[in-house]
């Protein structure tokens, strides 16, 4: 069994392009990344985690759509 992973020690750095991101840009990035995380969770049969990540994805997409409609 692999040792537990400390939060913040795994993953990708946020691209420099997002250093000064506005809400729409940040929400779009979050939607894209959460979609990939959801797929990973579902493949690993982590259904509750996949569901929660899907809620993040939906909220991020809706935020982008609302902001663009303004």
N, CA, C and O atoms as CSV, one atom per row, in Angstrom:
chain,resi,resn,atom,element,x,y,z
A,1,UNK,N,N,0.845,-1.188,0.000
A,1,UNK,CA,C,0.000,0.000,0.000
A,1,UNK,C,C,0.885,1.244,0.000
A,1,UNK,O,O,1.872,1.319,0.732
A,2,UNK,N,N,0.523,2.199,-0.817
A,2,UNK,CA,C,1.289,3.442,-0.917
A,2,UNK,C,C,1.081,4.290,0.332
A,2,UNK,O,O,0.011,4.263,0.940
A,3,UNK,N,N,2.114,5.043,0.711
A,3,UNK,CA,C,1.951,5.919,1.876
A,3,UNK,C,C,0.960,7.027,1.572
A,3,UNK,O,O,0.792,7.398,0.410
A,4,UNK,N,N,0.298,7.566,2.591
A,4,UNK,CA,C,-0.655,8.656,2.357
A,4,UNK,C,C,0.055,9.868,1.766
A,4,UNK,O,O,1.238,10.098,2.017
A,5,UNK,N,N,-0.676,10.620,0.994
A,5,UNK,CA,C,-0.136,11.809,0.348
A,5,UNK,C,C,-0.614,13.043,1.089
A,5,UNK,O,O,-1.802,13.187,1.376
A,6,UNK,N,N,0.308,13.919,1.393
A,6,UNK,CA,C,-0.068,15.163,2.064
A,6,UNK,C,C,-0.728,16.106,1.073
A,6,UNK,O,O,-0.258,16.227,-0.059
A,7,UNK,N,N,-1.803,16.776,1.465
A,7,UNK,CA,C,-2.435,17.754,0.568
A,7,UNK,C,C,-1.425,18.811,0.135
A,7,UNK,O,O,-0.591,19.258,0.923
A,8,UNK,N,N,-1.518,19.193,-1.114
A,8,UNK,CA,C,-0.641,20.223,-1.636
A,8,UNK,C,C,0.669,19.703,-2.189
A,8,UNK,O,O,1.468,20.477,-2.715
A,9,UNK,N,N,0.906,18.388,-2.078
A,9,UNK,CA,C,2.171,17.847,-2.568
A,9,UNK,C,C,2.006,17.118,-3.888
A,9,UNK,O,O,2.983,16.620,-4.446
A,10,UNK,N,N,0.793,17.049,-4.390
A,10,UNK,CA,C,0.523,16.340,-5.632
A,10,UNK,C,C,-0.184,17.283,-6.583
A,10,UNK,O,O,-0.915,18.174,-6.152
A,11,UNK,N,N,0.029,17.091,-7.868
A,11,UNK,CA,C,-0.736,17.859,-8.835
A,11,UNK,C,C,0.124,18.771,-9.660
A,11,UNK,O,O,1.352,18.678,-9.669
A,12,UNK,N,N,-0.545,19.643,-10.343
A,12,UNK,CA,C,0.113,20.547,-11.268
A,12,UNK,C,C,0.130,21.947,-10.690
A,12,UNK,O,O,-0.758,22.357,-9.942
A,13,UNK,N,N,1.164,22.652,-11.063
A,13,UNK,CA,C,1.207,24.064,-10.708
A,13,UNK,C,C,0.189,24.809,-11.569
A,13,UNK,O,O,-0.068,24.414,-12.706
A,14,UNK,N,N,-0.374,25.854,-11.049
A,14,UNK,CA,C,-1.288,26.675,-11.834
A,14,UNK,C,C,-0.445,27.426,-12.853
A,14,UNK,O,O,0.535,28.072,-12.483
A,15,UNK,N,N,-0.808,27.353,-14.130
A,15,UNK,CA,C,-0.016,28.027,-15.163
A,15,UNK,C,C,0.121,29.520,-14.902
A,15,UNK,O,O,-0.794,30.157,-14.378
A,16,UNK,N,N,1.282,30.073,-15.275
A,16,UNK,CA,C,1.534,31.501,-15.092
A,16,UNK,C,C,0.462,32.366,-15.747
A,16,UNK,O,O,0.191,33.476,-15.288
A,17,UNK,N,N,-0.146,31.862,-16.814
A,17,UNK,CA,C,-1.183,32.625,-17.516
A,17,UNK,C,C,-2.365,32.944,-16.597
A,17,UNK,O,O,-3.151,33.846,-16.885
A,18,UNK,N,N,-2.487,32.207,-15.500
A,18,UNK,CA,C,-3.612,32.407,-14.589
A,18,UNK,C,C,-3.226,33.222,-13.357
A,18,UNK,O,O,-4.031,33.371,-12.438
A,19,UNK,N,N,-2.009,33.746,-13.329
A,19,UNK,CA,C,-1.555,34.500,-12.159
A,19,UNK,C,C,-2.482,35.671,-11.850
A,19,UNK,O,O,-2.734,35.970,-10.683
A,20,UNK,N,N,-2.983,36.327,-12.875
A,20,UNK,CA,C,-3.884,37.467,-12.689
A,20,UNK,C,C,-5.235,37.201,-13.344
A,20,UNK,O,O,-5.838,38.096,-13.936
A,21,UNK,N,N,-5.693,35.977,-13.231
A,21,UNK,CA,C,-6.920,35.561,-13.906
A,21,UNK,C,C,-8.140,36.283,-13.348
A,21,UNK,O,O,-8.236,36.550,-12.150
A,22,UNK,N,N,-9.069,36.591,-14.249
A,22,UNK,CA,C,-10.345,37.117,-13.800
A,22,UNK,C,C,-11.251,35.930,-13.476
A,22,UNK,O,O,-10.852,34.777,-13.639
A,23,UNK,N,N,-12.461,36.214,-13.021
A,23,UNK,CA,C,-13.371,35.144,-12.611
A,23,UNK,C,C,-13.726,34.180,-13.724
A,23,UNK,O,O,-13.806,32.973,-13.495
A,24,UNK,N,N,-13.941,34.697,-14.935
A,24,UNK,CA,C,-14.327,33.837,-16.053
A,24,UNK,C,C,-13.176,32.908,-16.427
A,24,UNK,O,O,-13.374,31.714,-16.652
A,25,UNK,N,N,-11.985,33.468,-16.490
A,25,UNK,CA,C,-10.825,32.665,-16.848
A,25,UNK,C,C,-10.570,31.580,-15.789
A,25,UNK,O,O,-10.321,30.425,-16.133
A,26,UNK,N,N,-10.632,31.944,-14.538
A,26,UNK,CA,C,-10.415,30.991,-13.455
A,26,UNK,C,C,-11.488,29.906,-13.459
A,26,UNK,O,O,-11.180,28.723,-13.311
A,27,UNK,N,N,-12.746,30.308,-13.628
A,27,UNK,CA,C,-13.840,29.331,-13.643
A,27,UNK,C,C,-13.707,28.371,-14.822
A,27,UNK,O,O,-13.983,27.180,-14.678
A,28,UNK,N,N,-13.291,28.868,-15.977
A,28,UNK,CA,C,-13.084,28.001,-17.139
A,28,UNK,C,C,-11.995,26.985,-16.884
A,28,UNK,O,O,-12.143,25.815,-17.236
A,29,UNK,N,N,-10.903,27.414,-16.275
A,29,UNK,CA,C,-9.804,26.510,-15.938
A,29,UNK,C,C,-10.268,25.464,-14.928
A,29,UNK,O,O,-9.960,24.281,-15.070
A,30,UNK,N,N,-10.999,25.892,-13.921
A,30,UNK,CA,C,-11.515,24.968,-12.903
A,30,UNK,C,C,-12.459,23.950,-13.537
A,30,UNK,O,O,-12.411,22.769,-13.192
A,31,UNK,N,N,-13.312,24.387,-14.454
A,31,UNK,CA,C,-14.231,23.464,-15.132
A,31,UNK,C,C,-13.460,22.393,-15.896
A,31,UNK,O,O,-13.798,21.212,-15.830
A,32,UNK,N,N,-12.429,22.808,-16.617
A,32,UNK,CA,C,-11.631,21.862,-17.398
A,32,UNK,C,C,-10.913,20.864,-16.496
A,32,UNK,O,O,-10.948,19.659,-16.743
A,33,UNK,N,N,-10.272,21.363,-15.467
A,33,UNK,CA,C,-9.518,20.486,-14.579
A,33,UNK,C,C,-10.436,19.552,-13.787
A,33,UNK,O,O,-10.108,18.383,-13.584
A,34,UNK,N,N,-11.569,20.060,-13.346
A,34,UNK,CA,C,-12.477,19.211,-12.562
A,34,UNK,C,C,-13.081,18.109,-13.422
A,34,UNK,O,O,-13.367,17.020,-12.923
A,35,UNK,N,N,-13.279,18.381,-14.717
A,35,UNK,CA,C,-13.787,17.342,-15.606
A,35,UNK,C,C,-12.808,16.169,-15.658
A,35,UNK,O,O,-13.218,15.009,-15.610
A,36,UNK,N,N,-11.526,16.472,-15.755
A,36,UNK,CA,C,-10.501,15.428,-15.779
A,36,UNK,C,C,-10.427,14.693,-14.442
A,36,UNK,O,O,-10.274,13.472,-14.409
A,37,UNK,N,N,-10.535,15.430,-13.351
A,37,UNK,CA,C,-10.507,14.804,-12.027
A,37,UNK,C,C,-11.709,13.893,-11.824
A,37,UNK,O,O,-11.602,12.831,-11.211
A,38,UNK,N,N,-12.854,14.320,-12.343
A,38,UNK,CA,C,-14.055,13.485,-12.240
A,38,UNK,C,C,-13.837,12.159,-12.954
A,38,UNK,O,O,-14.172,11.103,-12.418
A,39,UNK,N,N,-13.277,12.208,-14.159
A,39,UNK,CA,C,-12.995,10.969,-14.903
A,39,UNK,C,C,-12.074,10.048,-14.116
A,39,UNK,O,O,-12.297,8.839,-14.049
A,40,UNK,N,N,-11.044,10.626,-13.525
A,40,UNK,CA,C,-10.111,9.832,-12.730
A,40,UNK,C,C,-10.820,9.176,-11.550
A,40,UNK,O,O,-10.633,7.988,-11.287
A,41,UNK,N,N,-11.624,9.945,-10.849
A,41,UNK,CA,C,-12.349,9.407,-9.690
A,41,UNK,C,C,-13.294,8.289,-10.106
A,41,UNK,O,O,-13.371,7.265,-9.427
A,42,UNK,N,N,-14.006,8.463,-11.197
A,42,UNK,CA,C,-14.959,7.441,-11.636
A,42,UNK,C,C,-14.244,6.166,-12.078
A,42,UNK,O,O,-14.707,5.063,-11.787
A,43,UNK,N,N,-13.122,6.311,-12.777
A,43,UNK,CA,C,-12.354,5.117,-13.183
A,43,UNK,C,C,-11.868,4.332,-11.977
A,43,UNK,O,O,-11.756,3.107,-12.023
A,44,UNK,N,N,-11.579,5.051,-10.893
A,44,UNK,CA,C,-11.098,4.414,-9.674
A,44,UNK,C,C,-12.250,3.970,-8.770
A,44,UNK,O,O,-12.025,3.520,-7.646
A,45,UNK,N,N,-13.474,4.098,-9.265
A,45,UNK,CA,C,-14.685,3.721,-8.534
A,45,UNK,C,C,-14.867,4.515,-7.244
A,45,UNK,O,O,-15.361,4.004,-6.239
A,46,UNK,N,N,-14.455,5.772,-7.302
A,46,UNK,CA,C,-14.661,6.687,-6.184
A,46,UNK,C,C,-15.888,7.525,-6.518
A,46,UNK,O,O,-15.788,8.715,-6.816
A,47,UNK,N,N,-17.042,6.879,-6.460
A,47,UNK,CA,C,-18.260,7.492,-6.983
A,47,UNK,C,C,-18.691,8.747,-6.234
A,47,UNK,O,O,-19.114,9.719,-6.860
A,48,UNK,N,N,-18.593,8.746,-4.913
A,48,UNK,CA,C,-18.988,9.935,-4.161
A,48,UNK,C,C,-18.058,11.094,-4.486
A,48,UNK,O,O,-18.512,12.219,-4.695
A,49,UNK,N,N,-16.770,10.824,-4.528
A,49,UNK,CA,C,-15.808,11.856,-4.880
A,49,UNK,C,C,-16.053,12.348,-6.307
A,49,UNK,O,O,-16.008,13.551,-6.566
A,50,UNK,N,N,-16.310,11.426,-7.225
A,50,UNK,CA,C,-16.619,11.805,-8.600
A,50,UNK,C,C,-17.844,12.694,-8.682
A,50,UNK,O,O,-17.863,13.665,-9.439
A,51,UNK,N,N,-18.863,12.367,-7.907
A,51,UNK,CA,C,-20.087,13.170,-7.878
A,51,UNK,C,C,-19.797,14.587,-7.374
A,51,UNK,O,O,-20.248,15.565,-7.969
A,52,UNK,N,N,-19.053,14.690,-6.289
A,52,UNK,CA,C,-18.742,16.006,-5.726
A,52,UNK,C,C,-17.914,16.848,-6.700
A,52,UNK,O,O,-18.141,18.049,-6.842
A,53,UNK,N,N,-16.962,16.210,-7.363
A,53,UNK,CA,C,-16.156,16.930,-8.351
A,53,UNK,C,C,-17.028,17.360,-9.526
A,53,UNK,O,O,-16.821,18.432,-10.094
A,54,UNK,N,N,-17.996,16.532,-9.891
A,54,UNK,CA,C,-18.918,16.910,-10.966
A,54,UNK,C,C,-19.705,18.158,-10.589
A,54,UNK,O,O,-19.976,19.001,-11.444
A,55,UNK,N,N,-20.071,18.285,-9.327
A,55,UNK,CA,C,-20.782,19.487,-8.883
A,55,UNK,C,C,-19.893,20.720,-9.050
A,55,UNK,O,O,-20.380,21.789,-9.420
A,56,UNK,N,N,-18.609,20.581,-8.785
A,56,UNK,CA,C,-17.665,21.680,-8.997
A,56,UNK,C,C,-17.618,22.040,-10.479
A,56,UNK,O,O,-17.657,23.215,-10.844
A,57,UNK,N,N,-17.534,21.028,-11.321
A,57,UNK,CA,C,-17.491,21.253,-12.769
A,57,UNK,C,C,-18.732,22.010,-13.251
A,57,UNK,O,O,-18.626,22.974,-14.009
A,58,UNK,N,N,-19.889,21.572,-12.809
A,58,UNK,CA,C,-21.147,22.210,-13.221
A,58,UNK,C,C,-21.185,23.660,-12.744
A,58,UNK,O,O,-21.537,24.555,-13.513
A,59,UNK,N,N,-20.832,23.894,-11.503
A,59,UNK,CA,C,-20.840,25.254,-10.962
A,59,UNK,C,C,-19.875,26.151,-11.727
A,59,UNK,O,O,-20.196,27.302,-12.023
A,60,UNK,N,N,-18.709,25.636,-12.044
A,60,UNK,CA,C,-17.720,26.432,-12.782
A,60,UNK,C,C,-18.228,26.761,-14.186
A,60,UNK,O,O,-18.096,27.898,-14.639
A,61,UNK,N,N,-18.807,25.776,-14.879
A,61,UNK,CA,C,-19.341,26.023,-16.225
A,61,UNK,C,C,-20.464,27.052,-16.185
A,61,UNK,O,O,-20.523,27.944,-17.032
A,62,UNK,N,N,-21.355,26.928,-15.202
A,62,UNK,CA,C,-22.459,27.878,-15.081
A,62,UNK,C,C,-21.950,29.280,-14.773
A,62,UNK,O,O,-22.519,30.264,-15.244
A,63,UNK,N,N,-20.895,29.377,-13.994
A,63,UNK,CA,C,-20.300,30.679,-13.695
A,63,UNK,C,C,-19.780,31.324,-14.970
A,63,UNK,O,O,-20.000,32.512,-15.203
A,64,UNK,N,N,-19.091,30.545,-15.794
A,64,UNK,CA,C,-18.584,31.059,-17.071
A,64,UNK,C,C,-19.741,31.544,-17.938
A,64,UNK,O,O,-19.685,32.638,-18.500
A,65,UNK,N,N,-20.784,30.732,-18.046
A,65,UNK,CA,C,-21.937,31.093,-18.884
A,65,UNK,C,C,-22.623,32.359,-18.391
A,65,UNK,O,O,-22.988,33.216,-19.196
A,66,UNK,N,N,-22.804,32.488,-17.070
A,66,UNK,CA,C,-23.445,33.674,-16.496
A,66,UNK,C,C,-22.603,34.921,-16.747
A,66,UNK,O,O,-23.131,35.970,-17.115
A,67,UNK,N,N,-21.308,34.804,-16.548
A,67,UNK,CA,C,-20.432,35.967,-16.727
A,67,UNK,C,C,-20.375,36.405,-18.195
A,67,UNK,O,O,-20.325,37.599,-18.489
A,68,UNK,N,N,-20.383,35.447,-19.099
A,68,UNK,CA,C,-20.340,35.786,-20.514
A,68,UNK,C,C,-21.649,36.407,-20.987
A,68,UNK,O,O,-21.655,37.180,-21.944
A,69,UNK,N,N,-22.762,36.075,-20.323
A,69,UNK,CA,C,-24.064,36.604,-20.702
A,69,UNK,C,C,-24.236,38.062,-20.276
A,69,UNK,O,O,-25.132,38.748,-20.769
A,70,UNK,N,N,-23.400,38.532,-19.382
A,70,UNK,CA,C,-23.512,39.918,-18.868
A,70,UNK,C,C,-23.184,40.934,-19.904
A,70,UNK,O,O,-23.232,42.134,-19.630
